[in-house]
């Protein structure tokens, strides 16, 4: 693709987005206006429905997927241009779909042709909402310690056990889950990846209430759930390598929450100016300095996200960058909200009564939620271990060594 072709495509994309993305959807996304694809997709406004349908019909829910599976069939360079133009116009995501962000890329690489044709097109049409069944009560940070079993029952598996911290499990249509299919094998080698219907007999879901007042996490129970064998992704007992791939996509997807202005994305400096317009004391000056440092780190992070995307589209190895993005972003968000709450003073007690503004209440909830994000998708401590071992190739500490 030469420069003239790039310029022509960029102009086409720019004109299409200007004509098809409603002006009301060129702003940060309030939490109650997030559109989740699925069998019960809902829209608060007609603009949301139009944007959803136009991007779906264009194939741009999955612009880089092959057209035969419902994608846009764009090249890496074309996708980079499309994403840049969406950022320039500040277009909201037309839908949020964990299947597209996480499972889809694994299916494209490891799924059978039958699985691709059966599972991918509903994702590209926004018809199925997916959740992830990885963590268990005794297998969070030590994911390979899962105990949910899938026993061979002829033409199907019988699944028994439980998953926890399942985001939006109560609203999802399907789950991709790690299950133990060989209890005698070493724990990393007896795991398989299954997809299963969340409405199947034997599946029950219990929401987990959080300190932030939201209930996005659930515990899911499986009691003799029948899962057809054609829902096994990849080889039997070969799920661990697929899980590692999928987790790479998960951490990359979580990093998009800053890039696409999703609910945790409050612009720090305008809010600092609103709550602490002029420093009057040395403590005020120090707080402004902390806020400026946070803003600079956020800008550097967003530039790195763009660089990672461009390098990935160019076929370069970005696995090292992907490994650090989730860690850096969630820790930055936590620190950012700590600074913001320091500037807000008593107004940081937004949950305490009706006298506080909706913005102050939203900031308080986002601060509380920022702590959960340092755990979800792998805690910060786990991320550091992954980076040390998988990216920096550092050796394990000798047994009995003192820190």
C-alpha positions as CSV (number, residue, x, y, z in Angstrom):
1,X,0.0,0.0,0.0
2,X,1.8,3.1,-1.2
3,X,1.3,6.6,0.2
4,X,-1.2,7.6,-2.4
5,X,-3.3,4.5,-1.6
6,X,-3.1,5.3,2.1
7,X,-4.2,8.9,1.6
8,X,-7.1,7.9,-0.6
9,X,-8.2,5.3,1.9
10,X,-7.8,7.7,4.8
11,X,-10.0,10.2,3.0
12,X,-12.7,7.6,2.3
13,X,-12.7,6.5,6.0
14,X,-12.8,10.1,7.2
15,X,-15.8,10.9,5.0
16,X,-17.6,7.8,6.0
17,X,-17.1,8.4,9.7
18,X,-18.1,12.0,9.5
19,X,-21.3,11.0,7.7
20,X,-22.1,7.9,9.9
21,X,-20.9,8.5,13.4
22,X,-23.6,10.7,15.1
23,X,-22.1,13.9,16.8
24,X,-23.7,12.8,20.1
25,X,-21.4,9.8,20.1
26,X,-18.1,11.7,19.7
27,X,-17.8,12.2,23.4
28,X,-16.5,10.0,26.3
29,X,-18.9,7.2,27.1
30,X,-20.9,7.5,30.3
31,X,-21.2,4.2,32.1
32,X,-24.9,3.8,31.5
33,X,-24.5,4.4,27.8
34,X,-22.1,1.5,27.1
35,X,-23.5,-0.7,24.3
36,X,-22.7,-4.4,24.9
37,X,-23.3,-6.7,21.9
38,X,-25.5,-9.7,22.6
39,X,-28.9,-11.4,22.3
40,X,-30.4,-8.6,24.5
41,X,-28.5,-5.7,23.1
42,X,-30.2,-2.4,24.1
43,X,-29.8,1.2,23.1
44,X,-30.6,4.3,25.2
45,X,-30.8,6.5,22.1
46,X,-31.6,6.2,18.4
47,X,-28.0,7.4,17.7
48,X,-26.6,4.4,19.5
49,X,-28.7,2.1,17.4
50,X,-27.7,3.8,14.1
51,X,-24.0,3.7,15.0
52,X,-24.2,0.1,16.0
53,X,-26.0,-1.0,12.8
54,X,-23.8,1.1,10.5
55,X,-20.6,-0.3,11.8
56,X,-22.0,-3.8,11.9
57,X,-23.1,-3.6,8.3
58,X,-19.7,-2.2,7.3
59,X,-18.0,-5.2,8.8
60,X,-16.0,-2.8,11.1
61,X,-16.9,-4.5,14.4
62,X,-13.9,-6.7,13.3
63,X,-12.3,-4.7,10.5
64,X,-9.2,-7.0,10.2
65,X,-11.1,-10.3,10.2
66,X,-11.7,-12.1,6.9
67,X,-14.9,-11.2,5.1
68,X,-16.0,-14.8,5.0
69,X,-16.5,-14.7,8.8
70,X,-18.2,-11.3,8.8
71,X,-15.2,-9.1,9.2
72,X,-14.1,-6.1,7.1
73,X,-11.2,-7.7,5.3
74,X,-9.0,-4.7,5.9
75,X,-5.2,-4.9,5.8
76,X,-3.1,-4.1,8.8
77,X,-2.3,-0.6,7.3
78,X,-5.9,0.0,6.6
79,X,-7.0,-0.9,10.2
80,X,-4.3,1.4,11.6
81,X,-5.8,4.3,9.5
82,X,-9.3,3.4,10.6
83,X,-8.4,3.4,14.2
84,X,-6.5,6.7,13.9
85,X,-9.5,8.4,12.3
86,X,-11.8,7.0,15.0
87,X,-9.5,8.5,17.6
88,X,-9.3,11.8,15.7
89,X,-13.1,12.1,15.6
90,X,-13.4,10.7,19.2
91,X,-15.9,8.1,18.0
92,X,-17.3,5.9,20.8
93,X,-17.0,2.1,20.3
94,X,-20.2,1.0,18.6
95,X,-20.3,-2.0,20.9
96,X,-18.2,-3.7,23.5
97,X,-17.8,-7.5,23.0
98,X,-15.3,-9.6,24.9
99,X,-15.6,-12.3,22.4
100,X,-14.2,-10.1,19.7
101,X,-11.4,-8.7,21.8
102,X,-10.3,-12.0,23.4
103,X,-11.8,-15.3,22.1
104,X,-12.1,-14.3,18.4
105,X,-8.3,-13.9,17.7
106,X,-7.7,-17.3,19.3
107,X,-10.4,-18.9,17.2
108,X,-9.0,-17.4,14.1
109,X,-5.6,-19.0,14.9
110,X,-6.6,-22.3,16.5
111,X,-10.3,-23.0,15.8
112,X,-11.4,-25.5,13.2
113,X,-13.1,-24.2,10.0
114,X,-16.5,-25.4,11.4
115,X,-15.9,-23.5,14.6
116,X,-14.9,-20.3,12.8
117,X,-18.0,-20.4,10.6
118,X,-20.3,-21.2,13.6
119,X,-18.9,-18.9,16.3
120,X,-17.3,-15.9,14.5
121,X,-20.1,-14.4,12.4
122,X,-22.4,-13.9,15.4
123,X,-19.6,-12.0,17.0
124,X,-19.2,-9.8,14.0
125,X,-22.9,-9.1,14.0
126,X,-23.0,-8.3,17.7
127,X,-25.5,-11.0,18.4
128,X,-23.7,-12.9,21.2
129,X,-22.3,-11.6,24.5
130,X,-19.4,-13.5,25.9
131,X,-17.8,-13.9,29.3
132,X,-14.6,-15.5,30.5
133,X,-14.5,-18.5,32.8
134,X,-10.9,-18.7,34.0
135,X,-10.6,-17.8,37.7
136,X,-11.9,-20.1,40.5
137,X,-12.1,-19.6,44.3
138,X,-8.8,-21.5,44.7
139,X,-7.3,-20.6,41.3
140,X,-6.9,-16.9,40.7
141,X,-3.3,-15.9,40.6
142,X,-2.4,-19.6,40.2
143,X,-4.7,-20.2,37.2
144,X,-3.4,-23.6,36.5
145,X,-4.8,-24.8,39.8
146,X,-8.4,-25.0,38.4
147,X,-10.7,-27.7,39.6
148,X,-13.7,-27.4,37.3
149,X,-13.8,-30.7,35.4
150,X,-15.0,-31.8,32.0
151,X,-15.5,-35.5,31.9
152,X,-15.8,-37.5,28.7
153,X,-19.4,-38.7,28.3
154,X,-19.3,-40.0,24.7
155,X,-20.4,-37.3,22.3
156,X,-20.2,-34.6,25.0
157,X,-18.4,-33.5,28.1
158,X,-20.0,-33.2,31.6
159,X,-18.8,-30.0,33.3
160,X,-18.9,-29.6,37.1
161,X,-17.4,-26.9,39.2
162,X,-17.4,-23.2,39.7
163,X,-15.9,-20.0,38.2
164,X,-15.6,-16.7,40.1
165,X,-15.0,-13.0,39.2
166,X,-16.8,-13.6,35.9
167,X,-17.5,-10.2,34.5
168,X,-21.1,-9.8,33.5
169,X,-21.7,-13.5,33.7
170,X,-25.4,-12.8,34.6
171,X,-25.8,-11.0,31.3
172,X,-23.8,-13.2,28.9
173,X,-25.0,-15.7,26.3
174,X,-21.8,-17.8,26.1
175,X,-18.6,-18.4,28.0
176,X,-15.1,-19.5,27.0
177,X,-13.8,-21.5,29.9
178,X,-10.7,-23.4,31.1
179,X,-11.6,-26.9,32.4
180,X,-9.6,-29.8,33.7
181,X,-9.9,-32.8,31.3
182,X,-7.1,-35.0,32.8
183,X,-6.7,-35.0,36.5
184,X,-3.7,-37.3,36.4
185,X,-1.6,-35.0,34.1
186,X,0.7,-32.3,35.4
187,X,-1.6,-29.3,36.2
188,X,-0.5,-27.3,33.2
189,X,-1.0,-30.2,30.8
190,X,-4.5,-31.5,31.8
191,X,-6.4,-28.3,30.9
192,X,-8.7,-27.7,27.9
193,X,-10.5,-24.7,26.5
194,X,-14.3,-25.1,26.0
195,X,-17.1,-22.7,24.9
196,X,-20.5,-23.3,26.5
197,X,-24.0,-21.9,26.5
198,X,-24.7,-19.9,29.6
199,X,-28.4,-20.8,29.3
200,X,-27.7,-24.6,29.3
201,X,-29.3,-26.7,32.0
202,X,-27.1,-26.9,35.1
203,X,-25.6,-23.4,34.7
204,X,-26.4,-20.9,37.5
205,X,-25.1,-17.5,38.2
206,X,-24.8,-15.4,41.4
207,X,-23.8,-11.7,41.2
208,X,-21.0,-10.5,43.6
209,X,-21.7,-7.1,45.1
210,X,-18.7,-4.8,45.2
211,X,-17.7,-1.9,47.5
212,X,-18.2,0.5,44.5
213,X,-22.0,-0.3,44.5
214,X,-21.7,-2.1,41.1
215,X,-22.2,-5.8,40.6
216,X,-20.2,-6.5,37.4
217,X,-18.6,-9.7,38.8
218,X,-20.4,-13.0,39.3
219,X,-19.8,-16.5,40.5
220,X,-20.9,-19.2,38.0
221,X,-21.8,-22.8,39.0
222,X,-21.8,-25.8,36.8
223,X,-23.8,-28.9,37.8
224,X,-23.6,-31.7,35.2
225,X,-23.6,-29.3,32.2
226,X,-23.6,-31.1,28.9
227,X,-21.1,-29.5,26.4
228,X,-20.9,-30.9,22.9
229,X,-17.4,-32.1,21.9
230,X,-17.4,-29.8,18.9
231,X,-17.1,-26.9,21.5
232,X,-13.6,-28.0,22.4
233,X,-11.2,-25.3,21.1
234,X,-7.8,-26.6,20.0
235,X,-6.5,-30.0,21.2
236,X,-7.7,-31.9,24.2
237,X,-5.5,-31.1,27.2
238,X,-3.9,-28.4,25.1
239,X,-5.8,-25.5,26.7
240,X,-2.9,-23.9,28.6
241,X,-1.1,-22.6,25.6
242,X,-4.3,-21.2,24.2
243,X,-5.1,-19.6,27.6
244,X,-1.7,-17.8,27.5
245,X,-2.6,-16.5,24.0
246,X,-6.0,-15.4,25.1
247,X,-4.7,-13.6,28.2
248,X,-2.4,-11.6,26.0
249,X,-5.4,-10.4,24.0
250,X,-7.2,-9.7,27.3
251,X,-4.5,-7.5,28.6
252,X,-4.3,-5.7,25.3
253,X,-8.1,-5.2,25.4
254,X,-8.0,-3.8,28.9
255,X,-5.5,-1.2,27.8
256,X,-8.1,0.0,25.3
257,X,-10.2,1.4,28.2
258,X,-8.0,4.4,28.2
259,X,-7.6,4.7,24.4
260,X,-11.4,4.7,23.7
261,X,-12.6,6.9,26.6
262,X,-14.5,4.2,28.4
263,X,-15.9,4.7,31.9
264,X,-12.7,5.0,33.8
265,X,-11.4,7.7,31.5
266,X,-11.7,11.0,33.4
267,X,-9.5,13.8,32.0
268,X,-7.3,14.7,35.0
269,X,-6.0,18.2,34.4
270,X,-9.4,19.9,33.7
271,X,-10.8,18.3,36.9
272,X,-7.8,19.4,38.9
273,X,-8.4,23.0,37.6
274,X,-12.0,22.7,38.6
275,X,-11.4,21.6,42.1
276,X,-8.1,23.3,42.8
277,X,-7.8,26.2,40.3
278,X,-5.0,28.1,42.0
279,X,-2.4,26.7,44.4
280,X,-2.3,28.7,47.6
281,X,0.0,26.6,49.8
282,X,3.1,24.4,49.3
283,X,0.8,21.4,49.7
284,X,-1.4,22.7,46.8
285,X,1.7,23.2,44.6
286,X,2.9,19.7,45.4
287,X,-0.6,18.3,44.4
288,X,-0.5,20.2,41.1
289,X,2.9,18.7,40.5
290,X,1.6,15.2,41.2
291,X,-1.3,15.8,38.8
292,X,1.0,17.1,36.1
293,X,3.2,14.0,36.4
294,X,0.1,11.8,36.2
295,X,-1.1,13.6,33.1
296,X,2.3,13.3,31.4
297,X,2.4,9.5,32.2
298,X,-1.1,9.1,30.8
299,X,0.0,10.9,27.6
300,X,3.0,8.7,27.3
301,X,0.9,5.6,27.8
302,X,-1.5,6.6,25.1
303,X,1.3,7.3,22.6
304,X,2.8,3.9,23.5
305,X,-0.6,2.2,22.8
306,X,-0.6,3.8,19.4
307,X,3.0,2.8,18.7
308,X,2.2,-0.8,19.8
309,X,-0.8,-0.9,17.4
310,X,1.2,0.4,14.5
311,X,4.1,-2.0,15.2
312,X,1.6,-4.9,15.5
313,X,-0.1,-3.9,12.2
314,X,3.4,-3.8,10.6
315,X,4.0,-7.4,11.7
316,X,6.5,-6.7,14.5
317,X,6.6,-8.6,17.7
318,X,4.8,-6.6,20.3
319,X,4.4,-9.3,22.9
320,X,6.7,-7.5,25.4
321,X,4.7,-4.3,25.1
322,X,1.4,-6.1,25.4
323,X,2.6,-7.7,28.7
324,X,3.2,-4.3,30.3
325,X,0.2,-2.4,29.1
326,X,-2.4,-3.8,31.5
327,X,0.0,-3.4,34.5
328,X,0.9,0.2,33.6
329,X,-2.6,1.4,32.8
330,X,-4.3,0.0,35.8
331,X,-1.7,1.3,38.2
332,X,-1.8,4.7,36.5
333,X,-5.5,4.9,36.9
334,X,-5.3,4.1,40.6
335,X,-2.8,6.8,41.2
336,X,-4.7,9.3,39.1
337,X,-7.8,8.9,41.1
338,X,-5.9,9.1,44.4
339,X,-4.6,12.5,43.2
340,X,-8.0,13.6,42.1
341,X,-9.6,12.7,45.3
342,X,-6.9,14.6,47.2
343,X,-7.8,17.7,45.2
344,X,-11.6,17.3,45.7
345,X,-11.3,17.3,49.5
346,X,-14.7,16.8,51.2
347,X,-16.3,16.5,47.8
348,X,-14.6,13.1,47.5
349,X,-17.3,11.8,49.8
350,X,-19.8,11.7,47.0
351,X,-21.4,8.4,48.2
352,X,-22.3,10.1,51.5
353,X,-25.4,12.0,50.4
354,X,-27.6,13.7,47.8
355,X,-25.8,17.1,48.1
356,X,-22.9,15.8,45.8
357,X,-23.0,16.1,42.0
358,X,-23.4,13.2,39.6
359,X,-19.8,13.8,38.5
360,X,-18.5,13.6,42.1
361,X,-20.4,10.4,42.7
362,X,-19.0,9.0,39.4
363,X,-15.5,9.9,40.3
364,X,-15.8,8.2,43.7
365,X,-17.1,5.0,42.1
366,X,-14.3,5.1,39.5
367,X,-11.8,5.4,42.3
368,X,-13.1,2.4,44.1
369,X,-13.3,0.5,40.8
370,X,-9.7,1.4,40.0
371,X,-8.6,-1.0,42.8
372,X,-10.5,-3.9,41.2
373,X,-8.8,-3.3,37.9
374,X,-5.4,-3.9,39.4
375,X,-6.7,-7.4,40.2
376,X,-8.9,-8.3,37.2
377,X,-7.2,-9.9,34.3
378,X,-4.2,-10.8,36.5
379,X,-3.1,-8.8,39.6
380,X,-0.3,-6.3,39.3
381,X,2.0,-8.7,41.3
382,X,1.2,-11.5,38.8
383,X,1.9,-9.1,35.9
384,X,5.3,-8.2,37.3
385,X,6.2,-11.9,37.5
386,X,5.0,-12.5,33.9
387,X,7.1,-9.6,32.7
388,X,10.2,-10.7,34.7
389,X,10.0,-14.3,33.4
390,X,8.4,-14.0,29.9
391,X,9.7,-10.6,28.7
392,X,13.0,-10.0,30.6
393,X,13.8,-13.8,30.9
394,X,14.9,-13.4,34.5
395,X,15.7,-16.6,36.4
396,X,13.6,-17.8,39.3
397,X,14.9,-16.8,42.7
398,X,16.7,-19.7,44.5
399,X,14.6,-21.6,46.9
400,X,14.9,-20.2,50.4
401,X,16.5,-17.0,49.2
402,X,15.5,-13.9,51.3
403,X,14.0,-10.9,49.4
